[in-house]
Amino acid sequence: MATPKTTAAVIAVVALFLASIAAYLVYGYFTAQEKKIESQSMQVQPIVVAAAEIPFGARLQPEQMKIADWPKDSLPAGHAVKVEDLAGRISVANIQAGSPIVESQLAPVSSEGGVMSYIIPEGHRAITVAVNEVVGVAGFVLPNSIVDVVATVNSPFAKSGNDQRISKIILQNVKVLAVGQILEQKEGKPVVVPTVTLDVKPEDAETLVLASENKVQLILRHIGDSTETKTKGATVSSMLGGPPPAKPSSARPAKTGAKSSGMVPGTVVEIIKGGEKSKQEFK
Protein backbone atom coordinates (compact mmCIF):
# COMPACT_ATOMS: atom_id res chain seq x y z
CA MET A 1 0.00 0.00 0.00
CA ALA A 2 1.39 3.40 -1.04
CA THR A 3 2.10 5.92 1.60
CA PRO A 4 0.87 9.50 1.39
CA LYS A 5 4.38 10.71 0.61
CA THR A 6 4.70 8.26 -2.29
CA THR A 7 1.33 9.30 -3.71
CA ALA A 8 2.27 13.01 -3.55
CA ALA A 9 5.56 12.31 -5.31
CA VAL A 10 3.85 10.43 -8.13
CA ILE A 11 1.33 13.22 -8.59
CA ALA A 12 4.13 15.80 -8.71
CA VAL A 13 6.05 13.83 -11.34
CA VAL A 14 2.95 13.38 -13.49
CA ALA A 15 2.09 17.08 -13.21
CA LEU A 16 5.62 18.09 -14.16
CA PHE A 17 5.51 15.73 -17.15
CA LEU A 18 2.19 17.12 -18.35
CA ALA A 19 3.45 20.68 -17.90
CA SER A 20 6.53 19.93 -19.96
CA ILE A 21 4.41 18.47 -22.75
CA ALA A 22 2.14 21.52 -22.68
CA ALA A 23 5.11 23.90 -22.80
CA TYR A 24 6.62 21.96 -25.71
CA LEU A 25 3.34 22.10 -27.64
CA VAL A 26 2.92 25.84 -27.04
CA TYR A 27 6.53 26.49 -28.09
CA GLY A 28 6.06 24.42 -31.22
CA TYR A 29 2.86 26.29 -32.11
CA PHE A 30 4.40 29.74 -31.78
CA THR A 31 7.54 28.66 -33.63
CA ALA A 32 5.44 27.40 -36.52
CA GLN A 33 3.44 30.65 -36.60
CA GLU A 34 6.61 32.70 -36.60
CA LYS A 35 8.05 30.71 -39.50
CA LYS A 36 4.78 31.10 -41.36
CA ILE A 37 4.85 34.87 -40.90
CA GLU A 38 8.49 35.03 -41.97
CA SER A 39 7.70 32.93 -45.02
CA GLN A 40 4.86 35.23 -45.99
CA SER A 41 6.95 38.38 -45.49
CA MET A 42 9.83 36.98 -47.53
CA GLN A 43 7.71 36.54 -50.64
CA VAL A 44 9.15 38.78 -53.35
CA GLN A 45 8.21 40.05 -56.78
CA PRO A 46 10.76 40.91 -59.52
CA ILE A 47 10.34 44.57 -60.58
CA VAL A 48 12.30 47.17 -62.55
CA VAL A 49 14.63 49.43 -60.51
CA ALA A 50 17.23 52.04 -61.47
CA ALA A 51 20.67 50.52 -62.00
CA ALA A 52 22.20 53.99 -61.60
CA GLU A 53 20.92 57.48 -60.82
CA ILE A 54 18.60 58.70 -63.57
CA PRO A 55 18.39 62.51 -63.90
CA PHE A 56 15.31 64.52 -64.74
CA GLY A 57 14.58 64.68 -68.46
CA ALA A 58 16.62 61.58 -69.34
CA ARG A 59 15.36 59.12 -71.91
CA LEU A 60 15.55 55.73 -70.21
CA GLN A 61 18.07 53.31 -71.68
CA PRO A 62 18.10 49.55 -70.94
CA GLU A 63 21.52 49.81 -69.26
CA GLN A 64 20.10 52.32 -66.76
CA MET A 65 17.62 49.72 -65.44
CA LYS A 66 17.70 46.25 -63.93
CA ILE A 67 15.40 43.64 -62.39
CA ALA A 68 15.45 43.28 -58.59
CA ASP A 69 13.35 41.34 -56.07
CA TRP A 70 10.98 43.50 -54.03
CA PRO A 71 8.83 42.40 -51.06
CA LYS A 72 5.31 41.63 -52.26
CA ASP A 73 3.68 43.34 -49.30
CA SER A 74 5.35 46.69 -50.14
CA LEU A 75 5.22 46.85 -53.92
CA PRO A 76 5.05 50.51 -55.09
CA ALA A 77 2.08 51.62 -57.15
CA GLY A 78 2.78 51.84 -60.86
CA HIS A 79 5.82 49.56 -60.83
CA ALA A 80 7.01 47.74 -63.95
CA VAL A 81 8.17 44.14 -64.34
CA LYS A 82 9.93 44.35 -67.71
CA VAL A 83 12.83 46.63 -68.69
CA GLU A 84 11.69 46.75 -72.30
CA ASP A 85 8.36 48.24 -71.21
CA LEU A 86 10.16 51.36 -69.92
CA ALA A 87 12.94 51.75 -72.50
CA GLY A 88 12.59 55.07 -74.31
CA ARG A 89 10.34 56.70 -71.71
CA ILE A 90 11.35 60.11 -70.33
CA SER A 91 11.83 60.73 -66.61
CA VAL A 92 10.14 63.71 -64.97
CA ALA A 93 11.92 63.21 -61.64
CA ASN A 94 15.37 62.37 -60.34
CA ILE A 95 15.38 58.61 -59.69
CA GLN A 96 17.94 57.30 -57.21
CA ALA A 97 19.93 54.14 -57.92
CA GLY A 98 18.17 51.05 -56.58
CA SER A 99 14.78 52.77 -56.42
CA PRO A 100 11.77 51.28 -58.22
CA ILE A 101 10.88 53.09 -61.44
CA VAL A 102 7.17 53.86 -61.29
CA GLU A 103 4.69 55.43 -63.69
CA SER A 104 4.41 58.69 -61.74
CA GLN A 105 8.12 59.36 -62.40
CA LEU A 106 7.69 59.13 -66.17
CA ALA A 107 6.15 61.39 -68.78
CA PRO A 108 3.10 59.92 -70.52
CA VAL A 109 3.87 58.04 -73.70
CA SER A 110 1.84 60.60 -75.67
CA SER A 111 3.85 63.58 -74.35
CA GLU A 112 6.93 63.14 -76.53
CA GLY A 113 8.92 66.37 -76.42
CA GLY A 114 6.68 67.95 -73.80
CA VAL A 115 8.73 67.28 -70.67
CA MET A 116 9.21 70.96 -69.86
CA SER A 117 5.49 71.47 -69.23
CA TYR A 118 5.73 69.08 -66.26
CA ILE A 119 8.14 71.28 -64.28
CA ILE A 120 6.61 74.72 -64.85
CA PRO A 121 4.84 75.79 -61.61
CA GLU A 122 1.14 76.44 -61.94
CA GLY A 123 0.46 80.03 -62.97
CA HIS A 124 4.02 80.52 -64.28
CA ARG A 125 5.53 80.45 -67.76
CA ALA A 126 8.77 79.20 -69.27
CA ILE A 127 10.64 81.63 -71.49
CA THR A 128 13.91 81.05 -73.32
CA VAL A 129 16.47 83.81 -73.79
CA ALA A 130 19.58 83.78 -75.94
CA VAL A 131 22.88 83.89 -74.05
CA ASN A 132 26.58 83.64 -74.76
CA GLU A 133 29.46 82.53 -72.57
CA VAL A 134 29.58 85.89 -70.76
CA VAL A 135 25.84 86.38 -70.38
CA GLY A 136 25.51 82.77 -69.17
CA VAL A 137 28.04 83.45 -66.36
CA ALA A 138 30.75 81.46 -68.15
CA GLY A 139 28.67 78.30 -68.22
CA PHE A 140 27.99 78.15 -64.48
CA VAL A 141 24.28 78.89 -64.87
CA LEU A 142 22.72 75.43 -64.57
CA PRO A 143 19.24 73.99 -64.11
CA ASN A 144 17.81 75.05 -60.70
CA SER A 145 20.24 77.98 -60.47
CA ILE A 146 18.73 81.26 -59.22
CA VAL A 147 19.55 84.37 -61.24
CA ASP A 148 18.74 88.04 -61.59
CA VAL A 149 18.24 89.61 -65.00
CA VAL A 150 19.91 92.91 -65.90
CA ALA A 151 18.91 94.89 -68.99
CA THR A 152 20.89 97.68 -70.63
CA VAL A 153 18.55 100.02 -72.50
CA ASN A 154 18.20 103.57 -73.76
CA SER A 155 16.75 105.69 -70.97
CA PRO A 156 13.86 107.97 -72.00
CA PHE A 157 14.61 110.13 -68.96
CA ALA A 158 18.27 110.87 -69.72
CA LYS A 159 19.31 114.55 -69.50
CA SER A 160 22.63 114.12 -71.28
CA GLY A 161 24.16 111.98 -73.96
CA ASN A 162 26.39 110.17 -71.47
CA ASP A 163 23.40 108.90 -69.52
CA GLN A 164 21.24 107.78 -72.41
CA ARG A 165 22.23 104.15 -71.68
CA ILE A 166 21.26 102.66 -68.31
CA SER A 167 21.73 99.18 -66.81
CA LYS A 168 19.03 98.07 -64.40
CA ILE A 169 18.03 94.86 -62.63
CA ILE A 170 14.58 94.12 -64.04
CA LEU A 171 13.90 90.63 -62.58
CA GLN A 172 15.09 88.97 -59.38
CA ASN A 173 15.07 85.44 -57.94
CA VAL A 174 14.38 83.78 -61.27
CA LYS A 175 14.76 79.98 -61.39
CA VAL A 176 16.54 78.39 -64.32
CA LEU A 177 14.52 75.49 -65.73
CA ALA A 178 16.87 74.38 -68.47
CA VAL A 179 20.13 75.28 -70.15
CA GLY A 180 19.87 74.76 -73.89
CA GLN A 181 18.61 71.22 -74.31
CA ILE A 182 20.63 70.02 -71.30
CA LEU A 183 18.48 69.52 -68.19
CA GLU A 184 21.28 68.30 -65.92
CA GLN A 185 24.92 69.12 -65.31
CA LYS A 186 27.17 66.54 -67.00
CA GLU A 187 30.01 64.86 -65.14
CA GLY A 188 30.09 67.63 -62.54
CA LYS A 189 31.17 70.23 -65.13
CA PRO A 190 29.32 73.37 -66.27
CA VAL A 191 28.00 73.36 -69.83
CA VAL A 192 28.19 76.42 -72.10
CA VAL A 193 25.11 76.55 -74.33
CA PRO A 194 23.35 79.23 -76.40
CA THR A 195 20.02 79.46 -74.53
CA VAL A 196 18.64 79.51 -71.01
CA THR A 197 15.01 78.78 -70.14
CA LEU A 198 13.66 80.71 -67.14
CA ASP A 199 10.64 80.26 -64.86
CA VAL A 200 8.75 83.57 -64.74
CA LYS A 201 5.32 85.01 -64.07
CA PRO A 202 3.30 86.12 -67.12
CA GLU A 203 3.91 89.83 -66.47
CA ASP A 204 7.64 89.18 -66.03
CA ALA A 205 7.67 87.34 -69.36
CA GLU A 206 6.41 90.53 -71.03
CA THR A 207 9.17 92.56 -69.38
CA LEU A 208 11.81 90.06 -70.43
CA VAL A 209 10.63 89.94 -74.05
CA LEU A 210 10.82 93.73 -74.26
CA ALA A 211 14.24 93.80 -72.59
CA SER A 212 15.55 91.10 -74.94
CA GLU A 213 15.44 93.62 -77.77
CA ASN A 214 18.41 95.21 -76.00
CA LYS A 215 21.33 93.70 -74.09
CA VAL A 216 20.37 91.22 -71.35
CA GLN A 217 22.75 89.80 -68.73
CA LEU A 218 22.23 87.07 -66.12
CA ILE A 219 23.58 87.44 -62.58
CA LEU A 220 24.05 84.23 -60.63
CA ARG A 221 22.72 84.30 -57.05
CA HIS A 222 23.52 82.21 -53.99
CA ILE A 223 21.06 79.33 -53.94
CA GLY A 224 19.70 80.35 -50.52
CA ASP A 225 19.60 84.13 -51.11
CA SER A 226 16.11 85.36 -51.98
CA THR A 227 16.47 88.94 -50.73
CA GLU A 228 14.90 91.52 -53.02
CA THR A 229 17.34 94.37 -53.73
CA LYS A 230 16.17 97.81 -54.86
CA THR A 231 18.59 99.63 -57.15
CA LYS A 232 18.47 102.89 -59.11
CA GLY A 233 20.37 101.48 -62.06
CA ALA A 234 23.77 102.52 -63.39
CA THR A 235 24.62 105.19 -65.95
CA VAL A 236 27.95 106.56 -67.13
CA SER A 237 27.65 109.44 -64.66
CA SER A 238 26.90 107.24 -61.66
CA MET A 239 29.62 104.78 -62.68
CA LEU A 240 32.17 107.60 -62.70
CA GLY A 241 31.03 108.95 -59.35
CA GLY A 242 28.40 111.42 -60.49
CA PRO A 243 24.81 111.68 -59.28
CA PRO A 244 22.57 108.62 -59.64
CA PRO A 245 19.93 108.58 -62.38
CA ALA A 246 17.12 110.99 -61.60
CA LYS A 247 13.62 109.71 -61.23
CA PRO A 248 11.27 110.77 -64.04
CA SER A 249 9.08 113.75 -63.18
CA SER A 250 5.59 114.35 -64.54
CA ALA A 251 5.56 118.01 -63.46
CA ARG A 252 6.09 120.69 -66.12
CA PRO A 253 7.93 124.00 -65.57
CA ALA A 254 5.57 126.67 -64.31
CA LYS A 255 7.64 129.57 -65.68
CA THR A 256 9.17 130.33 -69.04
CA GLY A 257 12.23 132.08 -67.72
CA ALA A 258 15.73 131.97 -69.11
CA LYS A 259 16.64 128.66 -67.43
CA SER A 260 13.55 126.79 -68.63
CA SER A 261 13.76 128.16 -72.20
CA GLY A 262 17.50 127.80 -72.60
CA MET A 263 17.88 131.54 -73.30
CA VAL A 264 20.73 133.68 -71.95
CA PRO A 265 19.47 136.05 -69.23
CA GLY A 266 18.78 139.51 -70.65
CA THR A 267 17.83 138.23 -74.10
CA VAL A 268 14.96 140.20 -75.73
CA VAL A 269 12.77 138.42 -78.24
CA GLU A 270 10.39 140.19 -80.65
CA ILE A 271 7.08 138.33 -81.05
CA ILE A 272 4.78 138.93 -84.05
CA LYS A 273 1.24 137.63 -83.62
CA GLY A 274 -1.61 138.53 -86.04
CA GLY A 275 0.13 141.66 -87.30
CA GLU A 276 0.86 142.88 -83.77
CA LYS A 277 4.37 143.12 -82.44
CA SER A 278 5.51 142.66 -78.87
CA LYS A 279 8.77 142.09 -77.02
CA GLN A 280 9.61 139.62 -74.24
CA GLU A 281 12.75 139.81 -72.11
CA PHE A 282 14.09 136.62 -70.47
CA LYS A 283 15.52 137.18 -66.98
PERA-V562979 format. One record per helix or strand. SS is the DSSP state (~ for helix, > for strand). FROM is the first residue (numbers start at 1). TO is the last residue. If there is no record, write none. Layout:
{{SS,FROM,TO} {SS,FROM,TO}}
This chain:
{{~,4,41} {>,44,50} {>,54,54} {>,59,59} {~,62,64} {>,65,71} {~,72,74} {>,79,79} {~,83,85} {>,90,91} {>,95,95} {>,100,100} {>,102,102} {~,103,105} {>,106,106} {~,115,118} {>,124,130} {~,137,139} {>,146,154} {~,161,163} {>,165,179} {>,182,182} {>,186,186} {>,189,189} {>,195,201} {~,202,211} {>,215,220} {>,234,234} {~,236,239} {~,258,261} {>,268,273} {>,276,281}}
